Amino acid sequence: MKKIILITGGSRGIGAATALLAAAEGYAVGVNYRNNRAAADTIVATIRQNGGEAIALKADVSNEQEVVDMFEQVEQILGPLTALVNSAGVVDRHMPLTEMTAGRIRRILDVNVLGTMLCSREAVKRMAPRRSGSIVHISSGASKSGSPFEYIDYAASKGAIDTFTIGLAKEVAKDGIRVNAVRPGFIDTEIHASGGAPDRMEKVVGMVPMGRVGQAGEIAEAILWLLSEKASYTSGALVDVAGGR
């Protein structure tokens, strides 16, 4: 059976690394992006240059109709979906709760939680009749630490993803669908700059028992294992990839 994967937030960071690795492992890849078409096109071009199949898909995962349209495009162009990685996520500048606006909090929850749930809903609708499929959510070590004085709204959103992973895994197990999550630790990606802390990795490396921060490719390896038949008896798992932290 042809392996077809949709990766939200697939144009950068962990999502991009996952797209490239998935293609190398034989998946046809849907690379979702919200704004940066050039970055998504670069990932798609790289996959095609290496003999793989990929398309770029513009959609805001917090917009229900755009999500529905994206899933329809994937199946029309690539074929029946077999895997979903919910990697799209946002952070904001470091600050305590007392300084956060409702708009900021709503944006974090809309993308990180609502987006993950909407995409998972559409995937399950398509996978359940085929009684086969695998979904991996990208959570965060922040769901355990709470990220006080930094972004507790982001941490709370990832705590919601942990709970959603456990519940959905139980809900769809009878349909032959596995659902898991990866909780990255400190990973060297551009998301930190988007949160106003481009030098964050230099500051936190001392907190990691292994003495270094992680790379996006290391998270991608864990994701692809969870998607594979090697993890055929794994569902509802929250896999920490955090250097021992």
N, C-alpha and C positions, 0 to 999 in steps of 0.2 A: 504494500500500500504506500502511495506517495505521502511523504511527510511534509506537512504544511504548517508553518508557524507564523503567528502574528505577535510582534513585539511592540508594545506601546512605549513611547519614549525611546524609540530605537535608533535615533540619530546621534545620540551622544552617550558618553559615560558607559555605565554598565549595560544599558540597552544596546549600544553600538557594538560593544565587545561580544555580547550574546548573539547579535545578528550575524557577525562574522564567523563565530564558532559554530553556530547552528548551520550556516551554509556549508562550512567545511565538513560537517557531519551529515550532509545530504538533504537538509531541509530546503524547501522553497520558502523564502522569507518575505513577509510583509513588514516593512519598516515604517512605523507610525511616527509622525512628527506633528507639532502644532504650528510652529512659526518658521523654523530654520530649514527651508526646502533644500538649500545648498548642502547642508550637512547630511541630510537624508539621501540626497542624490549621490553624494560621495560614497556612502556605505553601499548603496545599490550598485554603483559602478564598480566598486572593488569586488563585490560578490560576482557580478557578471564577468569581469575580467578573469576571474579564477574558475570560470565555467559553471557558476551557479545560477540560480533563478531568484530574482528579487524584484519587488516593486515598492515605491514610496507611496504612503497613504497619509494625506493631511486630515487630521481630525483633532478636535479638542475633546479629550476623554470625559470632561465634565458636562459635555453637551449631548443629551440623549440621542437626538436625531443624527448628529454627526457620528456617533458610535455605531448606531444601527447601519447607517450608510457604509461605514468603513468595513464592517463585517460582511456586508453584502458584496462589496467590491472584492474583498479577499477571495471569497468563494467563487465569484464569477470569473476572476482572472486566474487565480492559482489552483482552485479546487477546494474540496472539503477540508475544513480546518481540523488539524489533529493536535495542535498545541498552542497555548497562549502564555505569554510572559507579560505580566503587568508591571512594567518598569517605569512608566511615566510618574513623575513626582516632582514636587516643588518644596523649597524651603524659603525662608525670608531672613531678614537681618536679625542678628542676636539682640535680644531684649527680654526683660522680665514680663510676665503676664500683664502687669499694671500699665504697661505702655502699648500693649497690642490693641489694635482696632478690630471691630467686628468684621470689617471688610477683609483684613489680613487673615483672620482665623477662618472665615468662610472660604476664602480662596484655597487655603491649605486643605481644608476638609473636602471641598468640592473636587479638587484634582486627585488627592491622595486616597480618599475613601470612596466618594461617590463614583469617581472614574473607574476605580478598580472593581467596584460592585457592578457597574453597568457593563463593563467589558466582560466580566465573568458571566453575567446573565446571558449575554449574547452568545458567548462560547458554549455554555451549557445547553442552550436551546438547540444548537447545531450538533453538539457532540452526543447528547443523550440518545437521540434516535438511532445513532450508529453504535451506541454502547461502547464507546472508546474515546479517550482523550486525556490530556494532561495539562494542568494549569499550575503555573508557579507565580507567586506574588513576590515582589521585592519589599520586604519590611526593613527594619533597621535595628541596630543595637540600641538606638535611642528609645525603643519601646520598653527596654529594661531599665535604662539609666534615667529616663524622664527628661534629660537635657535641661535642668534648671538654669535660669538666667540666660539661656541661649534661644531655644525654640521649643518650648514645651507643647506648643500647638502641633508642631511637626511630630514630636515624640508621641503625643496622644493619637495622632492620625495613624501612626504605625502600630500602636497598641491595638487600635481598631482592626487593622489588617491581620494581626496575629489571631484575634478572636474570630474574625471572618473566615480565615483559613481553616481553623478547627471546625467551625460549624458547617461550612460549605463542603468540606471533605466528607463529613458524615452524611450530609444531605444527598450527595450525588454518587456515593460509593456504589450503590445498587445499579447505577447507570453506566458503570465501567469507567468512570472518570476519577482520576486522582488529582488532589489539590494539595500543594505544599507551599511553603514560603522559605526564602533565604533571608537571614538577618545579617547584612554586612556590618562590619565594624568600621574603622576609619579607613576609607578607600580614597585613593588619590584621583579624584575626578573634578570636573569643572563646577559641580553643584555647589562647592564651598564658596567659590567666587560669586555665584549667583545669590548666595546668602550674605554677601558682604565680608567674607573672611577668606580671601585667597591664600593666606599663609597659615590656615588652620592646621594643616597636616604637620607642619614644622613644630607647632606648639603642642600637639597631642601625642606625638610619637612616643614620648616617655611613659605614657599611660598604657602602652601595649606590651604585654609580657614577652612577645616575640621580638620586640625592639625595632619594629618597622611598621609602616602603614601598608595596606594591601593595594593590589592593582585590580582594575576592572576585569581583566581576564581571569583572575582567580575566582571571582564571583560567577563569571560566565561558566566556568567549569562545573561549579556546584549546581547551577541551574540546569545545564544540559544533562547532568547525571540524574537529577530528579525527573526530568522529562523522559528519560530513556527507560527501556525495559529492564535495565539493571536495577532500577528502583521500583520494580513492579509491585512490591508489597509495602510500599511507603506512601502513606497519605495522611494528611493532617499534621505533618512534621514541620517544625520551626527549626531550620538548620542555621546555626551560628557559624559564620565565616568571619572571624574577628581577631585572629592572631592570639587566641587564648584569653581574650578579655571578657 
